[in-house]
Amino acid sequence: MKRTLAAEVPGRTGDRVLLKGWVHAIRPLGGIGFLVVRDRSGQAQVVLEGQDEFLRALPEASAVVVRGVAAAEPRAPGGAEIRQAEVEVVAKAVPELPFEVNHPGLAAGLDTQLDHRVLSLRHPRQAAVFRVQAELVRGFREALRSRGFLEVHTPKLVATGTEGGAELFAVDYFGRRAYLAQSPQFYKQMLVGAGLERVFEVGPVYRAEDHDTSRHLNEYVSLDLEVGFLDGLADLMDLEEAVLEDMFAAVTSSAGDALRLWGAATPRVRGIPRIRLDEAAAILDRRHGHQIPEGNLDPEGERLLAAEMERDHGCELVFVTHYPASKRPVYAMPDPADPALTLSFDLLFRGLEVTTGGQRIHDGETLRRRLDGRGLDPEAFAPYLEAFQYGMPPHGGLAIGLERLTMKLLGLGNVREASLFPRDRGRLAP
Amino acid sequence: MKRTLAAEVPGRTGDRVLLKGWVHAIRPLGGIGFLVVRDRSGQAQVVLEGQDEFLRALPEASAVVVRGVAAAEPRAPGGAEIRQAEVEVVAKAVPELPFEVNHPGLAAGLDTQLDHRVLSLRHPRQAAVFRVQAELVRGFREALRSRGFLEVHTPKLVATGTEGGAELFAVDYFGRRAYLAQSPQFYKQMLVGAGLERVFEVGPVYRAEDHDTSRHLNEYVSLDLEVGFLDGLADLMDLEEAVLEDMFAAVTSSAGDALRLWGAATPRVRGIPRIRLDEAAAILDRRHGHQIPEGNLDPEGERLLAAEMERDHGCELVFVTHYPASKRPVYAMPDPADPALTLSFDLLFRGLEVTTGGQRIHDGETLRRRLDGRGLDPEAFAPYLEAFQYGMPPHGGLAIGLERLTMKLLGLGNVREASLFPRDRGRLAP
């Protein structure tokens, strides 16, 4: 018999059905009992008569196969249930679970949830995080593909860092020293110059940062894009608005129920306010007496600025632009009006940086001088610099942190909740 | 003025257009000259009058912006050209290129091409490889999403290997030893058991193999899937046929021109012959006197078997099934009819293994005993084994090597040609 998914049961009333899933809840009520079975589509109620003993002995979370007849029942979730049921236990769970996963909330701290991720994901709200995340990624890809971007895969094992500093994980590569890529930055620029012109990549990036905060992961998924023949910084921010709009639309249309489980709503993304860092600093100083560190927003500054922008513009996002060259990577394009600044931006979403982007230097000689000026040996960057010898057009790009975006969209308290198996200083398993 | 892509020029005849791209070819013909400009969409011919000096001084490969009028011209590629043109050089290339990229073939050896990937990708055939590859990946994702699979992202920094052996790259993780994941195998099984039920992942995997062959990469892209409540090995092979059919359809519909540049055709994927390894061995022995190594096909055996299957069944693909347990990973499900064999398969495409798959052991105790039997400490695998405590249904999955599939589809001679920036024992850059 063909399998029926839980969500399909209401459409099959009167039919014999075969359901496969996991025991979500058991209610032996004396004579008549109920079994709630969960599969990838949702839940279905199964009625069992005279099987209280079986129900009492059945551990929650076990995998079962149910054969029965679908019947309309207004009091059942979805308006239908399965009657005349036979239940086959295909894999019995242990009698005691570390925590319950069939209550509205999860009565386990974050570390416990993450230690037992295979169990906590059984909770519908936890699984919903990753259904939302998958739709964000799909929306990102489709938004870019429809705009002429090519998806690429670049190596994560690299010979040099891209952000020119420490914070690199070292790998023993056949006796040589390699590193885990901090970003696909150099490769995506090289591919623009190689004539692919518009590229994007979804892949892991690595930061050996010693931070232990609710906003940092040592391995995360970066949604990267780079675009050639760029007309300027405003174009790039326009592009991000359009891409985010498509991403949020993908979530709304295909994971709307997952959003609702978190009481979350997607933000308005057209007409995001754009404010220079120096203007932002002035506002924070004037209105809050808050001084930001030299050339960068601190977490408190990010939160305060977000609140101001929400009040002034009714927008939960804000582009902060024109960061000082001293605080940006070597490849950041200087602002022609003030070369101490760069044509760069961060995008804050509900008070957290979720994107970094900007225009890049496309003149190889300038880039070489700047590497040299930072004490970096241009020869170590020869494969990157070669791309600038064959006609590198004006270009720019950005990178969205997938877990951070998911976190802020759903209102999660910690970025680790938006990673299936997060990696931090202390966590290398599961 | 809004930019016009090269491929759009024939539809804009009579209009002023703005073209952006790279110099593909220059033909100063004395008085009237031609410039062929390439962008991400294709090529357009530009006519320049009385500018022979400019054309002679312009290095091929430079990035240019062209303003002119689109005009019908039956002799031009695409039936149109750009006249009354003004050309602005936005980034001049070096006067001498390491090799030409505007001839039908690429007169450079593979190593030279890969050393100068940013230039060799300018060749339309080289770029075409990655347009085909992107469509294969898109087809994979859409095939699975439409069948209820969720896309996931699992960490590549792990505490233990999955294939239980050497061939792991070691990483210094804050003073501890971590490894680069050989596959997302454990995680995808854990996520099936965690109730996500059907998952897939597209991501890098790492093999510290010392091989230096035309078929091996040390970092490659794996297209992984895992499916819960599996009905048996045949179901999994049926699924792969359906997925491959969708993948090849995506290529044909969206990158048909790229296929044609390689003279390539997609294979028939429905009704792929399925042959047990012992039967395959018998055929090779009987018909060719070829002895395969114990429990595995050697490259010559793969090629001979492919030729036999093509002759017998007219099919360029073949599933080889029932590999011995001793040659498969610890999690491979034993064949109930002969526990020395496993419910596993490899898929050969034009004589090369492009997929490994199979049903997995879903009983935790069995798995624990098998780990122990291989001299592996079950405690080291505790986070994986935990998933088997909460009702792990029968399940199985497979992994497709993206670069190998691309290679065989296009008839490339070396898997490195199907990787933008391949990693092998000697190659860590670009």
Interface residues (C-beta under 8 A of the other chain):
Chain A: R3 L5 K20 W22 V23 R38 D39 R40 S41 P59 A61 S62 A63 V64 V65 V90 A91 K92 A93 V94 L97 H116 R117 V118 L119 L121 R122 A127 F130 R131 Q133 A134 V137 R138 R141 R145 G148 L150 E151 V152 H153 T154 P155 K156 L157 V158 A159 F169 A170 V171 D172 Y173 F174 R176 A178 L180 Y187 M190 L191 G193 A194 G195 L196 E197 R198 G203 P204 Y206 A208 D210 N218 E219 V221 F229 H362 D363 P383 Y384 E386 A387 F388 Q389 Y390 G391 M392 P393 P394 L402 S419 L420 F421 P422 R423 R425 L428 A429 P430
Chain B: R3 L5 K20 W22 V23 R38 D39 R40 S41 P59 A61 S62 A63 V64 V65 V90 A91 K92 A93 V94 L97 H116 R117 V118 L119 L121 R122 A127 F130 R131 Q133 A134 V137 R138 R141 R145 G148 L150 E151 V152 H153 T154 P155 K156 L157 V158 A159 F169 A170 V171 D172 Y173 F174 R176 A178 L180 Y187 M190 L191 G193 A194 G195 L196 E197 R198 G203 P204 Y206 A208 D210 N218 E219 V221 F229 H362 D363 P383 Y384 E386 A387 F388 Q389 Y390 G391 M392 P393 P394 L402 S419 L420 F421 P422 R423 R425 L428 A429 P430
